[in-house]
């Protein structure tokens, strides 16, 4: 288990490395979420405009 602990500490840079991974994962998840939400809202707006024309 000592080697796993050393892996997590990464020579003293573990806090920086793991926080960078966490921020990256958060940004990627937010990007996916906002793209999905934008698509959903865009489709709703297009459907509403199409229904108003008919």
CORQUI-V912237 format. One record per pair of residues at least 12 apart in sequence whose ideal C-beta (glycine too) atoms are under 10 Angstrom apart, sorted by sequence separation. I is the first residue (numbers start at 1). J is the second residue. D is the distance in whole Angstrom. If there is no record, write none. Layout:
i->[I:I]
j->[J:J]
d->[D:D]
This chain:
none
